[in-house]
Amino acid sequence: MNFEAMDAWAIVALLLVGIGLVGAIVPVLPGPLLIWLGALLWAWSNGFEQIGWPMLLLLLLLTLVAMLGDYFINAYMSRRAGASWKAVFGSIAGGFAGGILLTGTVPVVGTLVGALIGSLLGTFAAEFLDKRKVSAALNAMRAYLGGWLLASLVEVVVALTMVGLFVWQAFWS
């Protein structure tokens, strides 16, 4: 594609794909969803010549895998380690609370750090209140952290795959 001939929609689409790639690393941004929206906008902006519905559906499937994987991997790892469902919901509530509380300190970094710390503390608190054992609460917290790391890795791999497919279709096919 001729970069000088790109219209505004194509530029916005590329920006969405780029921000989506960053979002695969930064937990607050829905990376794969932004990549898919960028691909959809790119396809629409050039009349679906380079990227058609089959590729858009594949990218949507990968988006769903990444998004659902994030929730299921964390829940699975936590439950496998013996954490209660209360701990899983505690991590979600704590993540929201921590993200909101630390947003005012440093806008993006504070939100990220706050969400992670809040999730870990929410997991610990809910599990401790449920089982009244520090060891069980620490085990649940470690399992949550391991699940979060694995889910993050899966999201990055899926996002890189999506960007690779997008670039292949948009520029080399």
C-alpha distance (Angstrom), angle and dihedral (degrees) to the residues before:
residue distance angle dihedral
M1 . . .
N2 3.77 . .
F3 3.80 106.9 .
E4 3.83 92.6 -156.5
A5 3.80 90.1 58.1
M6 3.80 95.8 53.2
D7 3.77 115.5 122.6
A8 3.79 125.5 -139.4
W9 3.81 92.9 -95.5
A10 3.79 92.1 55.9
I11 3.81 90.3 50.2
V12 3.81 91.0 50.0
A13 3.81 88.6 48.2
L14 3.81 91.4 53.6
L15 3.80 90.0 47.7
L16 3.81 90.3 52.2
V17 3.80 91.2 50.4
G18 3.82 90.4 48.8
I19 3.79 93.5 47.2
G20 3.79 88.5 46.2
L21 3.78 90.6 55.2
V22 3.81 89.3 52.4
G23 3.81 87.9 46.0
A24 3.79 90.4 59.9
I25 3.80 86.8 65.8
V26 3.82 98.7 33.9
P27 3.82 107.0 65.5
V28 3.81 96.7 -149.8
L29 3.81 94.7 62.3
P30 3.81 118.6 71.7
G31 3.81 93.7 -128.5
P32 3.82 103.0 -179.1
L33 3.80 91.7 43.3
L34 3.81 91.3 52.8
I35 3.81 90.6 47.9
W36 3.81 90.1 51.8
L37 3.80 92.1 47.6
G38 3.80 89.3 49.7
A39 3.80 91.0 50.9
L40 3.81 90.6 48.0
L41 3.80 91.5 50.1
W42 3.82 90.7 47.1
A43 3.81 91.0 50.5
W44 3.79 92.0 47.8
S45 3.82 93.1 46.0
N46 3.80 92.7 58.8
G47 3.79 98.7 36.2
F48 3.82 95.2 -100.7
E49 3.83 90.0 -70.7
Q50 3.80 98.0 134.6
I51 3.77 101.8 21.3
G52 3.79 116.8 38.3
W53 3.78 135.1 -175.8
P54 3.83 95.5 -86.6
M55 3.83 90.6 59.3
L56 3.80 91.7 42.5
L57 3.80 90.0 52.6
L58 3.82 90.8 49.2
L59 3.80 90.1 50.2
L60 3.81 89.8 47.8
L61 3.80 90.0 52.0
L62 3.81 90.0 51.1
T63 3.81 89.1 48.4
L64 3.81 90.7 54.4
V65 3.81 91.4 46.7
A66 3.79 90.7 53.6
M67 3.79 95.5 44.5
L68 3.80 97.0 44.4
G69 3.78 91.8 39.3
D70 3.77 89.2 59.4
Y71 3.79 91.9 59.6
F72 3.79 99.0 36.0
I73 3.79 96.8 46.3
N74 3.79 92.0 52.6
A75 3.78 92.8 45.7
Y76 3.82 93.0 44.7
M77 3.80 94.5 48.7
S78 3.79 92.2 46.6
R79 3.79 94.3 46.5
R80 3.82 91.6 45.2
A81 3.80 89.0 56.0
G82 3.79 89.0 54.7
A83 3.78 98.7 -99.8
S84 3.77 116.8 151.1
W85 3.78 124.2 -119.8
K86 3.78 85.4 -109.3
A87 3.80 88.4 64.8
V88 3.80 91.1 51.2
F89 3.80 91.2 52.0
G90 3.81 89.4 42.1
S91 3.79 89.2 58.2
I92 3.80 91.1 52.4
A93 3.80 93.7 47.5
G94 3.79 92.0 43.5
G95 3.79 91.3 49.1
F96 3.79 92.2 54.1
A97 3.79 92.5 44.7
G98 3.81 93.8 47.0
G99 3.78 92.5 46.1
I100 3.79 91.6 51.3
L101 3.80 95.1 43.9
L102 3.80 96.1 50.5
T103 3.79 96.9 39.4
G104 3.80 91.3 89.8
T105 3.81 94.8 55.6
V106 3.80 101.0 57.7
P107 3.82 110.1 -5.4
V108 3.81 103.5 -135.2
V109 3.79 103.7 12.2
G110 3.80 92.1 44.1
T111 3.78 90.9 52.9
L112 3.80 92.5 49.9
V113 3.78 95.7 45.2
G114 3.79 91.1 42.2
A115 3.80 92.7 51.2
L116 3.80 92.4 50.3
I117 3.80 95.1 44.5
G118 3.80 90.8 43.3
S119 3.81 91.4 50.9
L120 3.78 92.0 50.1
L121 3.80 93.1 46.6
G122 3.81 91.8 44.1
T123 3.81 89.8 52.3
F124 3.79 91.8 48.1
A125 3.81 94.4 46.1
A126 3.80 96.0 46.9
E127 3.80 93.4 46.2
F128 3.79 92.7 45.6
L129 3.80 91.4 49.7
D130 3.80 89.9 48.4
K131 3.81 100.0 45.9
R132 3.82 103.7 17.2
K133 3.81 90.8 -136.7
V134 3.79 124.4 118.4
S135 3.81 90.9 -156.6
A136 3.81 92.2 55.7
A137 3.80 90.9 47.1
L138 3.82 92.2 49.3
N139 3.81 90.6 47.4
A140 3.81 90.7 51.6
M141 3.78 90.4 48.2
R142 3.82 92.3 50.9
A143 3.80 90.7 47.8
Y144 3.80 90.6 50.8
L145 3.81 91.0 50.8
G146 3.81 91.0 49.2
G147 3.80 90.9 48.7
W148 3.79 91.1 48.1
L149 3.81 91.4 51.7
L150 3.82 92.3 47.7
A151 3.82 92.4 46.1
S152 3.81 89.7 49.3
L153 3.79 90.5 51.7
V154 3.81 91.1 49.9
E155 3.81 90.9 49.4
V156 3.81 92.4 50.6
V157 3.82 92.1 48.8
V158 3.81 91.8 48.0
A159 3.82 91.6 46.7
L160 3.81 92.0 50.1
T161 3.81 89.3 49.1
M162 3.79 90.7 50.0
V163 3.81 92.8 49.3
G164 3.80 90.1 47.5
L165 3.80 91.5 52.1
F166 3.80 91.1 45.8
V167 3.81 93.7 50.3
W168 3.81 91.2 45.5
Q169 3.79 92.5 52.1
A170 3.80 97.1 38.5
F171 3.78 99.5 44.7
W172 3.81 111.2 16.2
S173 3.77 109.2 33.4
